[in-house]
Amino acid sequence: MFRTALTFVALLLGTIVFGSIVLVAQFLGVKQAPDSIYEKCPRWWAWWLLRAAGVKVVLHGDDGLTRGAPRVYIANHVSWFDIPSLIEVLPHYGFVAKRELEKIPIFGPAARGVGVIYIDRENRKAAFGAYEDAAAKIREGNPVLVYPEGTRGSSYALRPFKKGPFVLAIASQAPVVPVVIHGTIEVNPRDEFRAGPGTVHVHLLPPIPTEGLTYDDRNQLADQVRERMAECLRTTYGIDPATMQAEGRDRRAEPLPATS
């Protein structure tokens, strides 16, 4: 209970302090640039929150970490703590997030200031317009992270992928980097108001090129990315996403001993 309370206070204070710094920087006309305040504040916010919760993040693989290179990171989503965990280990990137988050005071507008792109999931036309804007930013060398499942799951089983993120990747012609995150359910399960210490593992899988692909290839690309992520879960944690979702027994899966 103490750790949960400490994490909540850290989230509240961190959002107010670092979010306000971003908003003031915008008001003063500070421009986006490498290592600018818009890159530093999200990292400070993530560091502050993870330390308060007692979370250690371990990165596996770095093939997708070339700074300034166009990338679309595709990650599974099982906990609110996925966000600070990925901010800690990935180069500065923009999020594609649901528009409801924009309504959160300070956090919403500050997140937009550091590169979050909000989409209206109920408005298909508006959502694809947001993806077009994101594709243009990616081509300029600004990586973007997308959760293709759309919302958090209650287990590590992969749920059906929405096709929008893969339309985005093809439109940008940027490589897709599949990302598997494991351990955040133990830190902060969905629909539970608690947080505790733990180790979060982030796996960057080999990039998948999209150069030359067209809109008609979106389903094939989605299947390829999903299978790579599923294979990582199978070989590293003994989780078979094809069956675990029905059984609901993968929440406490641990890495297999043979995995480095």
Secondary structure, DSSP 8 states (H G I E B T S, - for coil): -HHHHHHHHHHHHHHHHHHHHHHHHHHTT----TTSHHHHHHHHHHHHHHHHHTEEEEEE--TT--TT---EEEE----TTHHHHHHHHS-S-EEEEEGGGGGSTTHHHHHHHTT-EEE-TT-HHHHHHHHHHHHHHHHTT--EEE-TT-S--SSSS-----SHHHHHHHHHT--EEEEEEESHHHHS-TT------EEEEEEE---B--TT--GGGHHHHHHHHHHHHHHHHHHHH---HHHHHHHT--TT----TT--
